[in-house]
Amino acid sequence: MRLTALLAFLLLPLPALAETPMTAAEFDAYVTGKTLTYSQFGTIFGTEEYLPGRKVRWAFTEDICQYGTWYEEAGNICFVYEYDPTPHCWRFWQEGDGLKALSVNDAPGSELSEVAQTDQPLSCAGPDVGV
């Protein structure tokens, strides 16, 4: 009886951590040349433009843009931005028609979800606005 219960438990779907993380090559192929908007807990979290050469422009909603780069480390996709040299590492995977991302510092359930995608550049507020 216990063996049957254990086998039934092992066959249950696993949480987001069990999703197959994207490799750097897969991530690069998916994002380069696109601007993706992410939500968390049903609210827009921010938007990131993925430029060639693993460069990015990121903005939290209605905030100034930050330039940065990304790289792969230990199977995670890590970002470093001009105003914060601390790496921010994430696991990305495809789910449905978009990306999901979970920070290595967060628990399952706090994933970001891709909610919009465009090939248009990120519209930046603040210092990036030209004269």
N, C-alpha and C positions, 0 to 999 in steps of 0.2 A: 504494500500500500504506500509506504513512504517513497519507494523508488518511483512509483507511478506519479506521485505528486511532484517529486523532484524533476522528472522528465517533462511534465506539463509546464512547470515553471521555466525550465530551460528553453522551451519552445516559444515563450512569450516574446513579443517584439521588444527590442532593446531601446533605450532612450537615444537621444541625438548623438551621444558620444559613440554609438555603434555605427553611425553613418560613415561611409567611406570618405575620408578627407581628400580634398583635391591636392595634387602635387603642384609644385611651383609652375611646371609647364602647363598643366591643365588650367590653373588659375590664370596664368598669363594669357593663354589662348582665349579664355572666356571674357576677361575684363578689358584687355587693351583696346583703346579707342572708344570706350564706352564711359558713360556717366551713370552711376547707379545710386538710387536713393534707398535707404534702409529704414525700417521701422523696428521699434522694440516696444513690447507691451501695448501694441495698437496705436502708437504715436510715432510720428516721423522723428527719427534719431539724427540723421544727417545724410549728406550726399558726398560721393567721392568720384572724381574724374581720374581715370586710369590712363596715363600717358605712356608713350613708348619709352623703353629703357627702364621699366619698373619705377617710374616716377608717378606721383599722385598729387592731386589737389583735393583737400578735404575741407568741409565746413559743416559744423553742427548747424541746425536750422537757424537761419537769420544771424549767423555769426560770420566773422571774417574768414577768408580762406587761408589754409596753411599748406605749404608745400612740403613734400616728403618723398621718401622712397620706401620700397618694400623688398623683402628678401625672405628666403625660406630658411628656417632653423628648426632642426629636430622634427620635421614634418609639419610645422606650423608656418603660417604666413605672418611675418612680422613687419610692422610699420614704424618708421622713425620720422618725426616731423620737425620742422625748423624751430619751433618754439618749445619743443619738449624732446630732448634726446633720449628719453627712456623708451625702449622698444615696447610696442603694444602688439602682442602676438595672439593670433586667432586660428581656429580650425574652420575652414570653409568646406562646404559640400553642396552639391546640387540637390534640390528637392522640388519636385513639380517643375514649374517653368522658371525658377529663379534660384538664387543662392541663399544659403543660410550660413550664419557665422556665429561662433561661440568663442568668446575671449577665454584664454587659458586660465584667467583669474576668476571666471564666473561659473556658477553652477548651471546645469541643464535647466531649461525653462526661461533663461534670460537671453536666448538667441536673438540675433538681428535677422530680419527677413528682407530680402530684396522686394521692393514694392513698385519700383519704376526703373526703366532703363531707356537711355537715349544716346544718340551719337553727338549731341550738342554739348559744347563746353559748359562747365560749371559756371553759373552766374555768381560772381563774388561781390560781397558787400565790403565796405571799408577801404583799406589801403590799396586794394587791387583795382579800384575803380579809376579809370583813366581821366585825364583832363581834356 
